[in-house]
Amino acid sequence: MRKHSVALCLLLASVSVDTIPARAAERSAVPSETVTLPNLRQPVEILIDHWGVPHIYARNEADLFFAQGFNAARDRLFQIDLWRRRGLGQLSEIFGPAFVEQDKATRLFLYRGDMNREWAAYGPSARQIAENFVAGINAYIDWLTRHPERTPWEFKQLGYAPAKWSAEDFVRIRSHGLTRNLDSEVARARVACAADLPSDEIRIGLQPAWHTKVPPDIDPCLPKNLLRVFTLATQEVHLTPEALKADAGPVPVVETAEMDPPTDTLEGSNNWVIAPARSATGRAIMANDPHRAYSEPSLRYISHLDAPTLHVIGANEPALPGVSLGHNDSIAFGYTIFPIDQEDLYIYQLNPDDLHQYKYQDGWEPFRVVREEIKVKGQSPVLVDLTFTRHGPVIFIDQQNHRAFALRSAWLEPGMAPYYGSVRYMRAENFDQFKQATESWSAPSSNLVYADVKGNIGWVVGGLAPIRPNWDGLLPVPGDGRFEWAGRWKAEQLPRIYNPSSGYITTSNEMNLPAGYPYQERKLGFEWANGSRHQRIDEVLSGANKFSIEDSMQLQNDELSIPARRLIALLKPLSSDDPKTRAALDMLTNWNARVDADQPASALQEVWFSRHLGKDYERAVLSQRAADTVAETTSSPDAAVMLDILEHPETRFERNAVEKRDQLLLTSLQAAYEEMEQLQGPDAKQWNWGKLQYNLSEHPFAAIVDGATRARINVGPIEKNGSPFVPNASGYRSRDFRQMSGPSVRVVVDVGNWDNSRAVNHPGQSGDPDSPHYRDLAPMWRNGRYFPLLYSRRAVENATEKKIELVPGPPR
């Protein structure tokens, strides 16, 4: 059995807040560093607090964003350098020939359109902000040439230097973003090929109720490696000793169905806003905990920006300027994914007389080919041809059947740089300004929530929503001109709410189209996350007369499982002659459905649900071929559909439906109990979910260093509570129970009483393994604890542990 790190294996305690550590010395004794920079206009102060949050004070916005870039590089240079190299397709230059294919794939998805339209999409100050931010990054890189001892260890490990940035880099990079639904289109086609479209409803149920059909002239039997290029373009960097060899073959494609949790749990989030009438503080509250895949360093970075014309604090991705989740002096704002379908797979007929042409309308159209040079470490550059149709990059050519496949993605439209639209809404002072600022928000498509100091709350859906006049986007379509986007739906045509009578708004990626919304016409998307997280949050919020900051923190860490509760209700009437099955029934039917780490029932239920029940259910309701295909395309069936069918077995089990359903429950539960005996021994009282499920934030270099270094740069393993369907979401892969996704940063904002706001960022703020802030927040995150998200200058100064002064002048 895996050995967990004792220091980080913590049991969940009651939610609490870290207090400001006592400091015997006066503020004048705070360690200070002065850095002279030639591109600075006026002095800037960066005050680092006890939790690693930088508070940046500048006298003008140009210096503010310059200092934000400088500080991001100071804390996360390796991470943002790798982010840039992967996004631009420049990995081979530092890692060698194994990454040429990945670089080529990534370059297919760079924005290559008009840069004036691109900058305009984010607002009038967007370009200047970007230029100042990257100037700050580059200033830190220049500073390192004069102070090489401060160079992050990763660059020394492989002997390369960080690259300089241009402002266009982070708006041209699109493959880090979240769009959808290419993978699902291909999976649906494969299920239709193996069986029929109704069988695909077991893989993922469509919401609202909808029945799709295979478009005309489309063969749903698609090539096996169709998504290889797309997966290479979007996967993280996987370094191995073999991949770094001069004669290495291409890096492997990570198979998502095998490696990851179900797609509806991998990239989720929760948020809510509460009006003063429902708040224990008498002020509005905003809470947000975005869920993403885990890595080290953290995907998120919290920072505080203060200038005469802008004052804002919160989280963003470290390679981006501004704040996308947090608050300014007047409003708080946050987001979760609203799953607009922003991708379409097009299939083209190739000209049999000239395979460089594809059929479009009544003629043959040539592919557009862009030739680029990929630099390769230790070798001559490689020339690659990037092929495009009028719709987007070609990701596969089936020469035998004279077919080509290209992806039309919102990625390739202006304004799709992930989260960069926040540089506009982070300035808003009221809901009208917030709505106006989010009209051009494009990526990721989001539930944007709002709360202000006057007590107003609101919800706006933002995202590029393609108009598909004659199809639903759920299956590949011919690329011959019959299926074209007809622009995008306007912002006012997307859902929004202001000051609802309920006194709160909450979203968790669930199907939340308002009653009466014309979804048949607008077809924003039909594939939503499981609604259990939202149901539980709504259940708690609706049942409370007054809701406090502490209540919000507890709710972000809530572990009650709606699916488990529904399964318990199905098990209660059942009995069995088998002693192990009886023991399993007794354990689960007397359980409170809270997925605590130390509860034996939590371990049994999760092993049953993820390794036995779903698979047995697929085999029971599908043909063998359909079940095999569904298993190949997703790691588990749609949990909501499965539970609905188990509660109403007549819909799929046909004759003797209840008996068949009950037998399925009992036999799969018996198998799970027997597996738990193998995993954790025959004494069921000693079973422990936290000893099975674990979190490991893994550094990209983990596989190429020795064991001692690996322990230094990875964070974990940490014994973990929760499951994919509770508010404290834990999307784990069933083959080893490693938590792959869940809350990255948690924020709770006391709107107006800003210093009473709370946050935690897993596993820490710094990207330097030797920094105390590299992993210091991991125990807090695991234990449901938070630190004060300080905003006033006085509070920040009282919590400062280090001061960095940036001053203008010649470098020294």
Stockholm file with secondary structure:
# STOCKHOLM 1.0

chainA/1-812         MRKHSVALCLLLASVSVDTIPARAAERSAVPSETVTLPNLRQPVEILIDHWGVPHIYARNEADLFFAQGFNAARDRLFQIDLWRRRGLGQLSEIFGPAFVEQDKATRLFLYRGDMNREWAAYGPSARQIAENFVAGINAYIDWLTRHPERTPWEFKQLGYAPAKWSAEDFVRIRSHGLTRNLDSEVARARVACAADLPSDEIRIGLQPAWHTKVPPDIDPCLPKNLLRVFTLATQEVHLTPEALKADAGPVPVVETAEMDPPTDTLEGSNNWVIAPARSATGRAIMANDPHRAYSEPSLRYISHLDAPTLHVIGANEPALPGVSLGHNDSIAFGYTIFPIDQEDLYIYQLNPDDLHQYKYQDGWEPFRVVREEIKVKGQSPVLVDLTFTRHGPVIFIDQQNHRAFALRSAWLEPGMAPYYGSVRYMRAENFDQFKQATESWSAPSSNLVYADVKGNIGWVVGGLAPIRPNWDGLLPVPGDGRFEWAGRWKAEQLPRIYNPSSGYITTSNEMNLPAGYPYQERKLGFEWANGSRHQRIDEVLSGANKFSIEDSMQLQNDELSIPARRLIALLKPLSSDDPKTRAALDMLTNWNARVDADQPASALQEVWFSRHLGKDYERAVLSQRAADTVAETTSSPDAAVMLDILEHPETRFERNAVEKRDQLLLTSLQAAYEEMEQLQGPDAKQWNWGKLQYNLSEHPFAAIVDGATRARINVGPIEKNGSPFVPNASGYRSRDFRQMSGPSVRVVVDVGNWDNSRAVNHPGQSGDPDSPHYRDLAPMWRNGRYFPLLYSRRAVENATEKKIELVPGPPR
#=GR chainA/1-812 SS CCCCCTTTCCCCCCCEECCCCCCSSCGGGSCEEEEEETTCSSCEEEEEETTSCEEEECSSHHHHHHHHHHHHHHHHHHHHHHHHHHHHTCSHHHHCGGGHHHHHHHHTTSCCSCHHHHHHTTCTTHHHHHHHHHHHHHHHHHHHHHCGGGSCHHHHHHTCCCCCCCTTHHHHCCTTSCCCCHHHHHHHHHHHHHSCHHHHHHHCCCSSSCCCCCCTTCCCCCCTTTTHHHHHHHSCCCCCTTTTSTTCCCCCCCCHHHHSCCHHHHSCEEEEEECGGGBTTSSCEEEEEEEEECCSSCSCEEEEEEETTEEEEEEECTTSSSCSEEEESSEEEEEEECCCCCEEEEEEEEETTEEEEEEETTEEEECEEEEEEEEETTEEEEEEEEEECSSSBEEEEETTTTEEEEEEEGGGSTTCSTTTTHHHHTTCCSHHHHHHHHTTCCSSCEEEEEEETTSCEEEEEESCCBCCTTCCSSSCEESSSSSCCCCBCCGGGSCEEESCTTSEEEESSSCCCCTTCCHHHHCCCSCCCCTHHHHHHHHHHHHCSSBCHHHHHHHHTCCBCHHHHHHHHHHTTCCCSSHHHHHHHHHHHTSCSBCCTTCHHHHHHHHHIIIIIHHHHHHHHSCHHHHHHHHHHCSSCCHHHHHHHHHSGGGTSCTTHHHHHHHHHHHHHHHHHHHHHHHHCSCGGGCCGGGTCEEEECCTTGGGSCHHHHHHHSEEEEECCCCTTSSSCCEEETTTTEEEEEESEEEEEETTCGGGCEEEESSCSCSCTTSTTTTTTHHHHHHTEEEECCCSHHHHHHTEEEEEEEEESSCC
#=GC SS_cons         CCCCCTTTCCCCCCCEECCCCCCSSCGGGSCEEEEEETTCSSCEEEEEETTSCEEEECSSHHHHHHHHHHHHHHHHHHHHHHHHHHHHTCSHHHHCGGGHHHHHHHHTTSCCSCHHHHHHTTCTTHHHHHHHHHHHHHHHHHHHHHCGGGSCHHHHHHTCCCCCCCTTHHHHCCTTSCCCCHHHHHHHHHHHHHSCHHHHHHHCCCSSSCCCCCCTTCCCCCCTTTTHHHHHHHSCCCCCTTTTSTTCCCCCCCCHHHHSCCHHHHSCEEEEEECGGGBTTSSCEEEEEEEEECCSSCSCEEEEEEETTEEEEEEECTTSSSCSEEEESSEEEEEEECCCCCEEEEEEEEETTEEEEEEETTEEEECEEEEEEEEETTEEEEEEEEEECSSSBEEEEETTTTEEEEEEEGGGSTTCSTTTTHHHHTTCCSHHHHHHHHTTCCSSCEEEEEEETTSCEEEEEESCCBCCTTCCSSSCEESSSSSCCCCBCCGGGSCEEESCTTSEEEESSSCCCCTTCCHHHHCCCSCCCCTHHHHHHHHHHHHCSSBCHHHHHHHHTCCBCHHHHHHHHHHTTCCCSSHHHHHHHHHHHTSCSBCCTTCHHHHHHHHHIIIIIHHHHHHHHSCHHHHHHHHHHCSSCCHHHHHHHHHSGGGTSCTTHHHHHHHHHHHHHHHHHHHHHHHHCSCGGGCCGGGTCEEEECCTTGGGSCHHHHHHHSEEEEECCCCTTSSSCCEEETTTTEEEEEESEEEEEETTCGGGCEEEESSCSCSCTTSTTTTTTHHHHHHTEEEECCCSHHHHHHTEEEEEEEEESSCC
//
